[in-house]
């Protein structure tokens, strides 16, 4: 499966990348740009080389199937605007399809082809590392545009730490990650608008030695994010390693804290 990338390491840290992909192998989308616009742009480059860690990543666009959603179709954020397992709208509410949305059979096929293998790979790496270490940390890597009025008010904090209300990891890990975020001087929140998606909620089992944390990064922290409406002419921004370097320093410290906790 060329779309699924697993790079094993022996340390007790896993970096998961559910939304970095832009491939559109299925789906008759109104606009391929809309279908790719909500990707976690350059997230792999942002984290590249920051820690000795196993990597599990999908190259499939979240508009085809979102591997960080509840596969039952239930909302992870009841009462709030969100997108589903096989989204029919973009973050901004644009219709992704001209005709009918994916039916039950199509959704089941996408789940079997992409969602299930992704989580099977993640579970396999967790089991492999758990056999070697008393603790394993699953760190779910995300980023998002800083301002999306349909999803949240105002500017999102630069670092949003999600632990499902403290249910997906030990309190000491949550507090340690928040402490590093706070020391960086960057705006941050714990279990705010983004408390963690399916990955943290499904795989985080602190009582079994598996601790999961989601990090949602506002893109202005590492990209020259345009002000106002994004268009095909200004989105996505190019990745500038020098511009991203200060955030990479903060993220490296956070990952080192995760490893210290696990060890």
C-alpha positions, 0 to 999 in steps of 0.5 A, spaced: 500 500 500 503 505 497 499 510 500 500 508 507 507 509 510 510 506 516 517 507 518 518 503 525 523 505 530 525 502 537 523 508 541 516 508 545 514 514 541 509 514 535 508 520 531 501 519 527 499 523 521 492 522 519 491 528 515 497 530 511 495 526 505 492 530 498 491 524 494 484 523 491 484 516 488 476 516 489 470 521 489 468 525 483 469 532 487 466 539 484 473 541 485 480 538 487 482 544 490 477 544 495 478 537 496 485 538 498 484 545 501 483 542 508 489 538 509 495 539 514 499 542 509 507 540 510 506 537 517 511 531 515 516 537 513 514 540 520 516 534 524 521 531 520 527 529 524 525 532 531 525 525 535 527 518 534 520 515 533 515 510 529 511 514 523 504 512 521 502 516 515 497 516 510 497 520 503 490 519 502 486 526 502 481 527 508 476 528 503 476 521 501 476 518 508 478 521 514 481 516 518 481 521 525 473 520 525 469 515 528 467 510 523 460 509 526 459 516 523 457 519 530 460 526 531 466 527 535 464 534 537 456 534 538 453 540 537 459 543 533 460 544 526 465 538 524 466 534 518 464 526 517 468 520 516 467 521 508 466 529 508 460 532 504 463 539 505 469 542 506 471 546 513 468 552 510 461 549 508 463 548 501 459 542 498 464 537 495 460 533 490 455 536 485 451 530 485 449 525 491 454 524 496 457 517 497 452 512 499 453 507 505 456 502 500 461 507 498 463 509 505 464 502 507 468 501 501 473 507 503 473 505 510 475 498 508 480 500 503 483 506 507 481 507 514 481 500 517 488 499 514 491 505 517 488 503 524 491 496 523 498 499 522 497 504 528 495 498 532 500 493 530 506 499 531 503 500 538 503 492 540 510 492 537 512 497 542 508 496 548 512 489 548 518 492 549 516 498 553 512 499 559 509 505 556 508 508 549 506 515 547 502 516 541 502 523 538 497 525 533 500 530 529 495 536 526 495 543 523 489 547 521 488 554 518 488 559 524 481 562 522 475 558 520 469 561 522 464 555 521 468 551 526 471 556 531 471 563 533 477 568 532 484 565 532 485 558 534 491 558 539 497 556 536 498 550 540 491 546 542 493 540 546 488 534 546 487 529 551 479 527 551 478 531 557 484 527 560 482 520 558 487 518 553 493 519 557 496 520 564 495 527 567 503 528 568 504 527 561 498 532 559 501 537 564 508 536 562 506 537 554 502 543 557 508 546 561 513 546 555 508 549 550 507 555 556 514 556 556 515 557 549 511 563 550 506 561 544 498 561 545 496 554 547 490 551 550 488 544 553 482 540 551 479 546 548 475 546 541 480 540 539 480 535 544 482 529 540 479 525 535 478 518 533 486 516 534 487 519 541 480 516 543 481 509 540 488 508 542 489 512 548 489 507 554 493 509 559 491 503 564 494 499 559 500 503 558 498 507 552 498 514 552 495 518 546 496 526 545 493 530 539 497 536 537 493 541 533 497 547 531 495 553 528 498 554 521 500 561 522 505 558 527 509 555 521 507 558 515 506 564 512 498 564 512 495 569 508 490 574 512 483 573 509 480 568 504 484 563 502 484 562 494 487 557 489 492 563 488 495 563 495 493 557 498 497 552 500 503 557 502 510 554 501 514 551 506 519 555 509 524 551 513 527 558 516 520 560 518 518 554 521 524 553 525 522 556 531 516 552 532 520 546 530 524 548 536 518 548 541 515 541 538 522 538 539 522 540 546 515 537 547 517 530 543 523 530 548 518 530 554 514 525 551 520 520 550 522 522 557 515 520 560 515 514 556 522 512 558 
